[in-house]
Amino acid sequence: MITDIIVAIASLVVGGAISYVLFSKVVTKRKDKIIREAEAEAEVIKKDKILQAKEKFLLMRAEHEKVVNEKNTKILQAENRNKQKELQINQRLEEYQRKQKELNVLRDNLAAQMELVEKRTEELDKMHKQHIEKLEQISSMSAEEAKNMLVDTLKNEAKSQAMSYINEIVDEAKMTANKEAKRIVIQSIQRVATETAIENSVTVFNIDSDEIKGRIIGREGRNIRALEAATGVEIIVDDTPEAIILSAFDPVRREIARLALHQLVTDGRIHPARIEEVVEKVKKQIEEEIVEVGKRTTIDLGIHGLHPELIRLIGKMKYRSSYGQNLLQHSREVANLCSIMASELGLNPKLAKRAGLLHDIGKVPDDEPELPHAILGMKLAEKFKEKPDICNAIGAHHDEVEMTTMIAPIIQVCDAISGARPGARREVVESYIKRLKEMEDLALSYPGVLKTYAIQAGRELRVIVGSEKVSDADSEKMAFEIAKKIQDEMTYPGQVKITVIRETRAISYAK
């Protein structure tokens, strides 16, 4: 038993030893194989890296050679340019040296000639002195005395000739001055052709059928009353076929009423609220039209650089008349006359035309200050940075200020020429419009008055007051006081009806 165990143990020991030896050999062989494979792979990688390094080196070398070649090319080009510049500089230096030599030769020649001239001058001076001495001996008079005598003689002769020449010029100027002035004025008038414009105080609004008249009047006359109150124009609806008469002294109001009626009739909706809305829109359109008219006028006349407010005032002239003559047409005519006359007189025609166009802007201000229109126009021109010559011409065209420029009398003369054309002005219309304007201003001076309109050719004055400021009793009192004041302070034919209108409006919105 023990022997078997010992034999088994010995067998195990021997088997383990044999297994260890065999395993060691196998491991050693595999290790050697792995090392050989690793060495072979390392050799391959080494060769690849060497090849990559060689390729990179060759690439870098090629790039370096390229850069070197480019630099060499640039250096050669720079050397060529420098050689060319050096050649040019050498040529210029040679040219300069050649010219310097020529200049030296000329200087030497000039110096020699100057010496010769000086010698001859000295000889001439000696000869001149000898001649003077001989003349003094012959005339028994010194040179200074002879000179004074000659100067006195020449002075007397020059004075007599000058006086004769001046007298001839004065006589000729007197003979031709009136003729020349008439020629310039007549030629200026002939070269400016404008139509004579007489303003009316009524406008006829044509309609397609008489059925529209009833819609314009409205139920119990509410539409026509609303339209008259909003525009300040008397609307006459009578038996005239297919026509409605708009009567007002102010052309702007008549135009607003005409355009508002046209829009209302075209739209078909005619009621008080719509009437007020349309009238407000038309008023804005008229303001835009005024600016557009001003711009067109300045473009037509070739006048540039005017202040926008002056352009608007020029546009307002379209709706203003002076003694029946349209103010815009009058100003255009004066501008053209001034330009022609200034050209004839050798003055600046553009400056004269500008002053001629602006000479009556004092007649169309937004407010009505108590100043003559010439002074007011001058102040407006100064306010909007016009030149002093233009401002003086505007202020002096009715002799309110002293004329300080040559343009001022031209403006005055051309204004008179334009107003003096046959049929150009009508005193009756102007006095009529002035009376209606004074009537409206008189009523507007009372507290609480919002608007005033003179209608029916000045036979009725409608005064619209604020309901919160004026009571019903105050309305009656105001009507009496206005009538009394008009009766005491104004002259008018027939009688004037004073109508004070007070209304209360309650407005709310459903949201």
C-alpha distance (Angstrom), angle and dihedral (degrees) to the residues before:
residue distance angle dihedral
M1 . . .
I2 3.74 . .
T3 3.75 89.0 .
D4 3.79 90.5 55.0
I5 3.75 90.7 49.9
I6 3.78 92.0 49.8
V7 3.80 91.0 47.6
A8 3.84 90.2 49.8
I9 3.77 91.8 49.2
A10 3.76 91.5 47.4
S11 3.79 90.4 48.9
L12 3.77 90.2 50.6
V13 3.79 91.8 49.6
V14 3.75 92.6 47.8
G15 3.83 92.0 45.4
G16 3.83 90.9 49.0
A17 3.79 91.1 50.0
I18 3.75 91.9 48.2
S19 3.85 90.3 47.0
Y20 3.84 90.9 49.0
V21 3.77 91.3 50.9
L22 3.78 92.8 47.6
F23 3.85 92.1 45.6
S24 3.81 91.5 49.7
K25 3.79 91.0 52.3
V26 3.81 92.1 48.8
V27 3.81 91.6 48.0
T28 3.78 92.0 47.5
K29 3.81 92.3 50.9
R30 3.84 91.7 48.6
K31 3.79 90.8 47.1
D32 3.75 91.6 51.7
K33 3.79 90.7 48.3
I34 3.84 92.3 50.4
I35 3.80 90.6 47.8
R36 3.81 91.4 50.5
E37 3.82 91.8 47.7
A38 3.83 90.3 47.8
E39 3.77 91.7 49.2
A40 3.82 90.7 48.6
E41 3.83 91.3 48.9
A42 3.79 91.0 46.0
E43 3.79 89.6 52.0
V44 3.83 90.2 51.9
I45 3.81 92.1 48.6
K46 3.79 90.1 47.0
K47 3.80 91.0 52.8
D48 3.86 90.9 48.1
K49 3.76 91.7 50.1
I50 3.77 91.5 47.8
L51 3.81 90.0 51.0
Q52 3.83 92.1 48.0
A53 3.78 90.0 48.6
K54 3.80 90.9 50.1
E55 3.83 91.3 49.1
K56 3.79 92.0 48.8
F57 3.75 90.5 47.2
L58 3.77 91.4 50.6
L59 3.85 90.8 47.9
M60 3.79 92.1 49.3
R61 3.74 90.0 46.6
A62 3.82 91.1 52.0
E63 3.82 91.1 49.0
H64 3.78 90.9 47.4
E65 3.78 91.0 50.5
K66 3.83 89.6 48.8
V67 3.81 91.8 51.6
V68 3.79 90.4 46.0
N69 3.81 90.5 50.3
E70 3.81 91.9 49.4
K71 3.79 91.0 49.7
N72 3.78 90.4 47.4
T73 3.81 89.4 50.8
K74 3.80 91.7 50.8
I75 3.77 91.0 46.7
L76 3.80 90.0 51.9
Q77 3.80 91.2 48.6
A78 3.80 90.6 48.8
E79 3.79 90.3 48.8
N80 3.80 90.2 50.6
R81 3.80 91.4 50.3
N82 3.77 91.1 47.7
K83 3.79 90.4 49.9
Q84 3.82 90.3 50.9
K85 3.80 91.6 48.4
E86 3.76 91.0 46.7
L87 3.80 89.0 50.7
Q88 3.82 91.2 49.7
I89 3.80 91.5 47.3
N90 3.80 90.3 50.4
Q91 3.78 90.2 50.0
R92 3.82 92.0 49.0
L93 3.80 90.6 46.6
E94 3.78 90.5 52.3
E95 3.83 90.0 47.5
Y96 3.79 90.6 48.9
Q97 3.80 91.9 49.5
R98 3.81 90.2 49.0
K99 3.81 91.8 50.2
Q100 3.78 90.4 45.4
K101 3.78 89.9 55.2
E102 3.83 90.8 48.4
L103 3.82 89.8 48.3
N104 3.79 91.1 51.1
V105 3.79 90.0 51.3
L106 3.83 91.1 48.9
R107 3.81 90.8 47.4
D108 3.79 90.7 52.7
N109 3.81 91.1 48.4
L110 3.81 91.0 47.6
A111 3.79 91.9 49.8
A112 3.78 90.3 51.6
Q113 3.81 91.5 48.5
M114 3.82 90.9 47.7
E115 3.79 90.5 53.6
L116 3.79 89.3 50.0
V117 3.83 91.0 48.4
E118 3.79 91.9 49.4
K119 3.79 90.8 50.9
R120 3.81 91.6 49.5
T121 3.82 90.8 45.7
E122 3.77 90.5 53.9
E123 3.79 89.8 49.4
L124 3.82 91.1 49.6
D125 3.80 91.4 49.2
K126 3.78 90.2 52.4
M127 3.81 91.1 48.4
H128 3.84 91.1 46.6
K129 3.79 91.7 52.0
Q130 3.79 90.3 48.5
H131 3.84 90.8 51.2
I132 3.82 91.8 48.4
E133 3.80 90.9 50.0
K134 3.80 90.8 50.3
L135 3.85 91.3 48.5
E136 3.80 91.6 48.9
Q137 3.81 89.6 50.8
I138 3.82 91.6 49.0
S139 3.87 96.3 44.5
S140 3.79 96.7 36.0
M141 3.89 85.9 -134.5
S142 3.80 132.3 108.9
A143 3.80 121.9 -117.1
E144 3.83 92.4 -112.6
E145 3.80 92.1 52.7
A146 3.81 91.4 49.2
K147 3.81 90.6 49.1
N148 3.81 92.7 51.4
M149 3.79 91.5 48.3
L150 3.80 91.5 50.6
V151 3.83 92.2 48.1
D152 3.81 91.9 50.3
T153 3.78 91.3 49.9
L154 3.83 92.2 49.5
K155 3.83 91.3 47.3
N156 3.80 92.7 54.1
E157 3.78 92.5 47.0
A158 3.85 91.7 47.5
K159 3.81 92.1 49.2
S160 3.79 93.7 50.9
Q161 3.82 91.9 46.8
A162 3.82 92.2 46.2
M163 3.82 93.1 49.9
S164 3.78 90.4 49.4
Y165 3.82 91.3 49.0
I166 3.82 92.4 47.2
N167 3.80 92.1 50.3
E168 3.78 90.5 51.0
I169 3.82 91.7 49.9
V170 3.82 92.5 47.6
D171 3.80 92.1 49.3
E172 3.78 91.5 47.8
A173 3.83 91.8 47.0
K174 3.81 91.1 51.4
M175 3.77 90.8 50.6
T176 3.82 95.4 47.5
A177 3.84 102.9 31.5
N178 3.82 96.5 81.3
K179 3.78 91.5 41.1
E180 3.83 92.4 49.9
A181 3.80 93.0 46.1
K182 3.82 91.5 50.8
R183 3.80 90.1 47.3
I184 3.82 92.3 53.3
V185 3.81 93.4 46.8
I186 3.81 94.6 45.9
Q187 3.79 92.7 45.3
S188 3.81 91.0 49.6
I189 3.81 91.8 50.4
Q190 3.81 93.0 47.2
R191 3.80 92.6 50.7
V192 3.81 93.1 53.4
A193 3.79 114.5 65.3
T194 3.80 116.0 -177.3
E195 3.74 131.4 161.9
T196 3.79 120.0 -114.6
A197 3.81 109.7 -112.9
I198 3.80 120.2 -156.9
E199 3.81 113.5 -175.2
N200 3.77 120.7 -138.9
S201 3.77 127.3 -151.4
V202 3.82 96.4 -136.6
T203 3.79 135.4 61.1
V204 3.80 125.0 -159.9
F205 3.81 114.6 -138.6
N206 3.81 110.5 -159.6
I207 3.80 120.2 -147.3
D208 3.80 132.4 -170.0
S209 3.79 96.9 -123.3
D210 3.79 139.8 0.0
E211 3.83 90.5 -113.4
I212 3.80 88.5 79.5
K213 3.83 90.1 62.6
G214 3.81 90.8 70.0
R215 3.81 91.8 51.5
I216 3.79 90.8 48.9
I217 3.83 91.2 51.1
G218 3.81 92.3 46.3
R219 3.77 130.3 -169.3
E220 3.80 108.6 -26.1
G221 3.83 88.3 -12.2
R222 3.82 95.6 -67.3
N223 3.82 95.0 135.9
I224 3.79 96.2 50.4
R225 3.82 91.3 44.7
A226 3.81 90.9 51.1
L227 3.80 90.9 48.4
E228 3.81 92.9 48.7
A229 3.81 91.5 47.4
A230 3.81 93.0 48.9
T231 3.81 97.0 45.7
G232 3.82 104.4 27.3
V233 3.80 90.2 -131.0
E234 3.78 126.1 127.0
I235 3.81 109.4 -125.3
I236 3.80 112.3 -154.3
V237 3.80 115.0 -161.4
D238 3.80 108.9 -177.7
D239 3.80 139.2 139.4
T240 3.79 93.3 -64.6
P241 3.83 103.4 126.8
E242 3.79 116.4 -113.5
A243 3.81 93.8 -14.2
I244 3.79 139.6 99.9
I245 3.82 121.6 -161.8
L246 3.82 119.6 -134.4
S247 3.80 110.5 -162.0
A248 3.83 124.5 -169.8
F249 3.78 135.7 124.0
D250 3.82 92.3 -133.6
P251 3.84 111.1 80.1
V252 3.82 91.8 -157.6
R253 3.79 92.0 58.2
R254 3.80 91.7 47.4
E255 3.80 91.2 50.6
I256 3.83 91.6 48.7
A257 3.81 90.5 49.7
R258 3.82 92.2 47.1
L259 3.82 94.4 49.9
A260 3.82 92.3 43.2
L261 3.83 91.3 51.3
H262 3.80 90.2 47.9
Q263 3.82 92.2 52.9
L264 3.80 93.1 44.0
V265 3.81 93.5 49.3
T266 3.83 91.7 45.2
D267 3.82 92.7 47.9
G268 3.82 94.2 43.3
R269 3.83 95.3 -144.5
I270 3.80 105.9 113.8
H271 3.82 117.8 169.3
P272 3.84 133.6 121.2
A273 3.82 97.0 -94.2
R274 3.80 92.1 47.4
I275 3.82 90.6 45.9
E276 3.82 92.2 55.6
E277 3.81 91.4 46.6
V278 3.82 93.2 50.3
V279 3.82 92.9 45.5
E280 3.82 90.9 53.9
K281 3.81 90.8 49.6
V282 3.80 91.3 48.6
K283 3.80 91.1 50.3
K284 3.81 89.2 56.4
Q285 3.82 89.9 47.6
I286 3.81 90.3 52.1
E287 3.82 90.2 51.2
E288 3.80 89.5 52.4
E289 3.81 90.2 46.2
I290 3.82 90.1 51.9
V291 3.81 90.9 54.7
E292 3.81 91.2 46.0
V293 3.82 92.0 50.3
G294 3.80 89.5 51.0
K295 3.81 91.6 50.9
R296 3.82 93.0 47.4
T297 3.80 90.8 49.3
T298 3.81 93.7 52.2
I299 3.82 91.1 46.2
D300 3.82 92.1 49.0
L301 3.80 91.2 50.9
G302 3.81 94.4 42.5
I303 3.81 94.1 -120.4
H304 3.81 114.6 147.8
G305 3.79 138.3 -179.1
L306 3.81 98.4 37.8
H307 3.80 118.7 154.3
P308 3.86 111.9 -103.4
E309 3.81 90.4 -119.2
L310 3.81 91.0 55.2
I311 3.82 89.1 49.9
R312 3.82 89.2 53.2
L313 3.81 91.4 49.9
I314 3.82 89.6 51.0
G315 3.82 88.8 53.1
K316 3.82 90.5 51.2
M317 3.81 88.5 59.5
K318 3.80 88.4 74.0
Y319 3.81 88.6 70.5
R320 3.80 96.4 43.4
S321 3.78 129.9 80.1
S322 3.78 132.1 -165.3
Y323 3.80 112.7 -151.1
G324 3.78 88.5 -23.2
Q325 3.82 93.8 -50.0
N326 3.80 116.0 119.0
L327 3.78 106.2 -111.7
L328 3.81 96.5 -144.8
Q329 3.81 92.7 50.9
H330 3.81 89.2 46.3
S331 3.83 92.2 50.9
R332 3.81 92.7 47.2
E333 3.78 90.4 50.1
V334 3.81 92.1 48.4
A335 3.84 90.2 48.8
N336 3.82 92.3 53.3
L337 3.81 92.5 44.6
C338 3.82 90.9 50.1
S339 3.80 92.1 50.0
I340 3.81 93.1 51.7
M341 3.79 94.6 43.9
A342 3.83 92.6 47.2
S343 3.82 89.7 51.8
E344 3.80 90.5 50.8
L345 3.82 90.1 51.4
G346 3.82 95.2 45.6
L347 3.82 95.1 -110.2
N348 3.81 130.9 128.5
P349 3.86 105.7 -73.5
K350 3.83 94.7 -167.5
L351 3.80 92.4 54.3
A352 3.81 91.3 47.3
K353 3.82 92.4 48.4
R354 3.82 90.9 50.6
A355 3.81 92.2 50.6
G356 3.83 90.9 45.9
L357 3.80 92.3 53.9
L358 3.82 92.9 48.1
H359 3.82 98.7 40.6
D360 3.84 95.0 100.4
I361 3.84 101.4 37.2
G362 3.81 87.0 112.3
K363 3.82 87.7 73.7
V364 3.83 94.3 63.9
P365 3.84 107.6 45.7
D366 3.80 121.4 146.3
D367 3.81 90.7 -121.8
E368 3.82 127.0 36.8
P369 3.84 109.4 -125.6
E370 3.78 119.7 -178.5
L371 3.82 94.9 -106.3
P372 3.82 132.9 112.9
H373 3.78 109.6 -96.6
A374 3.83 92.4 -118.3
I375 3.82 92.7 55.9
L376 3.81 91.5 43.4
G377 3.81 90.8 49.5
M378 3.81 90.5 50.4
K379 3.82 91.1 51.3
L380 3.81 91.0 49.1
A381 3.81 91.1 50.2
E382 3.81 90.7 49.5
K383 3.81 90.1 47.9
F384 3.80 91.7 55.0
K385 3.84 94.5 46.9
E386 3.80 101.3 -105.3
K387 3.82 117.8 163.7
P388 3.84 118.0 -85.2
D389 3.82 91.4 -117.4
I390 3.82 91.0 57.5
C391 3.82 92.9 44.9
N392 3.82 91.4 51.4
A393 3.82 92.1 47.6
I394 3.84 90.9 52.2
G395 3.81 93.9 47.4
A396 3.81 95.1 43.7
H397 3.81 101.4 47.0
H398 3.84 89.8 97.0
D399 3.83 94.5 33.2
E400 3.82 94.3 -106.5
V401 3.82 89.0 131.3
E402 3.80 132.0 23.9
M403 3.80 117.6 -88.7
T404 3.81 111.1 -116.4
T405 3.82 101.1 167.6
M406 3.81 136.9 54.4
I407 3.81 90.6 -120.5
A408 3.83 93.9 62.3
P409 3.84 97.0 71.1
I410 3.82 89.8 45.5
I411 3.83 90.2 56.5
Q412 3.81 90.9 48.0
V413 3.81 93.2 49.3
C414 3.82 94.8 45.7
D415 3.82 91.3 47.4
A416 3.80 88.7 54.3
I417 3.82 91.7 46.0
S418 3.82 92.6 52.4
G419 3.80 93.5 46.6
A420 3.80 93.4 45.0
R421 3.80 96.7 58.4
P422 3.82 110.8 121.2
G423 3.81 108.6 -90.2
A424 3.79 93.6 1.9
R425 3.80 95.2 120.4
R426 3.76 137.2 32.1
E427 3.78 118.3 -161.6
V428 3.83 95.2 -162.7
V429 3.81 94.7 60.5
E430 3.79 92.3 47.4
S431 3.79 94.5 50.8
Y432 3.83 89.9 46.0
I433 3.83 92.5 52.5
K434 3.80 91.3 44.4
R435 3.82 90.8 52.6
L436 3.83 92.6 51.0
K437 3.80 91.3 47.5
E438 3.82 91.5 51.1
M439 3.80 89.3 49.0
E440 3.81 92.1 53.8
D441 3.82 92.6 45.3
L442 3.80 90.8 50.1
A443 3.81 92.4 55.7
L444 3.81 92.3 41.4
S445 3.82 90.4 59.7
Y446 3.85 91.5 70.8
P447 3.84 116.8 96.4
G448 3.79 115.4 -103.9
V449 3.84 94.9 24.9
L450 3.81 112.5 132.4
K451 3.81 103.7 176.6
T452 3.80 137.9 1.9
Y453 3.81 127.7 -161.5
A454 3.80 127.8 -175.1
I455 3.80 108.6 -152.7
Q456 3.81 139.9 165.3
A457 3.81 91.6 49.2
G458 3.79 91.0 -56.9
R459 3.81 96.0 -50.5
E460 3.82 92.5 111.8
L461 3.80 131.4 40.4
R462 3.79 117.0 -164.0
V463 3.80 115.7 -159.2
I464 3.83 118.7 -167.5
V465 3.83 113.6 -159.2
G466 3.80 134.0 -174.7
S467 3.80 113.2 -101.0
E468 3.81 92.5 -144.3
K469 3.82 92.5 55.2
V470 3.81 103.1 36.4
S471 3.81 125.2 46.2
D472 3.81 126.6 -152.4
A473 3.81 91.0 -99.7
D474 3.80 90.4 48.7
S475 3.80 89.3 51.3
E476 3.81 92.0 58.6
K477 3.79 90.9 45.5
M478 3.81 91.5 48.6
A479 3.82 92.3 50.7
F480 3.81 90.1 52.2
E481 3.82 93.5 46.9
I482 3.84 93.7 47.6
A483 3.81 91.0 48.8
K484 3.82 90.8 49.2
K485 3.81 92.5 48.0
I486 3.82 92.8 48.6
Q487 3.80 89.6 48.2
D488 3.83 92.2 51.2
E489 3.80 101.1 39.9
M490 3.81 107.3 30.8
T491 3.78 138.5 60.5
Y492 3.80 116.5 -139.1
P493 3.79 140.0 149.3
G494 3.82 120.2 -106.1
Q495 3.79 116.6 -15.8
V496 3.81 136.4 -43.5
K497 3.80 122.0 -136.5
I498 3.82 114.7 -145.1
T499 3.83 114.3 -153.2
V500 3.81 117.2 -175.1
I501 3.83 111.1 -163.6
R502 3.81 119.0 -159.5
E503 3.77 120.2 175.1
T504 3.78 135.5 169.0
R505 3.79 121.7 -143.1
A506 3.81 125.0 -164.7
I507 3.79 113.1 -162.9
S508 3.80 127.7 -174.4
Y509 3.79 134.9 159.9
A510 3.81 129.2 -135.1
K511 3.80 109.8 -141.9
